[in-house]
Amino acid sequence: MKVTCPGCGAVFEIPETVKTITCPYCGLVFGEKAREDHYYFPAIRGEPYKILLGFLKRQFGIPMDIELNSSLLDQKLHYVPVYFYYMRGKAAGICGGRETMAYVCHHGGVVASTSFQGLLADYPFPIRGKRFFKRELEEFEGYHEPEFDEDRSRELAEEMLKRKLVDELHKQCDDLDRVIFEDLRLDYRGLVHYPIYHLKYSYKGRIYEAYLDGSDGKVILAEHPLKLETRVVEILTALGITLAALAMGSILSSIAHTIIPLLTSLIPAIASSIPLLKRGVELRVTASELKTLTEEESRSPIQILTRLVR
């Protein structure tokens, strides 16, 4: 007989005698009485702090004694509410009198907790492995209730889809005159409580924080120290780039009798030196397995990305 997966909507054949069903497309386990749209991801069995240390030891400029002289201060598992959607749509952009098109198909999540919205913005949530929600999780210390309902999540999901379409159009045209959205579709896939670990650890008297994906152990964001030698090298490199550009620009400007060559050499050099200079003078930097962090994120991940739930 044919069944429809309540998680991803896939239709597939199963023997009539089967009572417990595993979807071959999204991995959801369900049965005759399971008809809810509330799910959760089970937390990893591994030790999050060991996973974090393994990641930190691979980072450039990390102190060699990070494992020996650091210790775990606090570890808390949060179950964060996320409304899951499959989004698809297209948009037409008018650019310099001509029309260009963009198409997006995206599995995305709308985070329903302000404490984690910054941290998990555009996070690549998995689509396999979720299970039907267990009511006992509501008694868990790190359980978070959704801060808004499905209707509001749909509005935010549509905004997310439109933003992605505009981003795609900008890749084709820098100067968009107008955007026309067409055939926007949002397939609701349920409310999921997603596990996120928050850790605090100390290294030589200084406290650092980290966030791990509780489902697969990925390091979402981690603060860590830099060796003094690495900081010195980055500062000297930044100064060297700037001074070299200044010297070259000055020579070209004196030949051309205009300040334009100096500016065109110096401005890009300063822009490329600032990230190195910042990393060199700060006492902590951040790393992530998921993306290259901007300097804004690096400056204060705890303040910018999320406020900690205590």
Disulfide bonds with the S-S distance in Angstrom:
Cys95-Cys173 1.54
